[in-house]
Amino acid sequence: MLASTEARLTWLVNDRQSTVTNVVDVALQEFFDRYSVPPADHDGRIAEQES
């Protein structure tokens, strides 16, 4: 990760009283949604991969 990205992440975590894990998870979910990545089930499988 770039130092500038890490600095921004640290600022956001501190400002929102959150955790890196929570911020990264939300960011990844939004990224996946933007690119229409299908959701995975509770076992981590994506239905389209099972065919």
C-alpha angles and dihedrals in degrees: 000000000000116000090238091054092047091050091052091047092050091049092051093047091051095042094049095037088234137127132257089241093056094045093047092046092052091046092050093047090053091047092050091048091050091055095041095244105172118242122257125232124240090277092055096254126136111215094222090061094058097070 
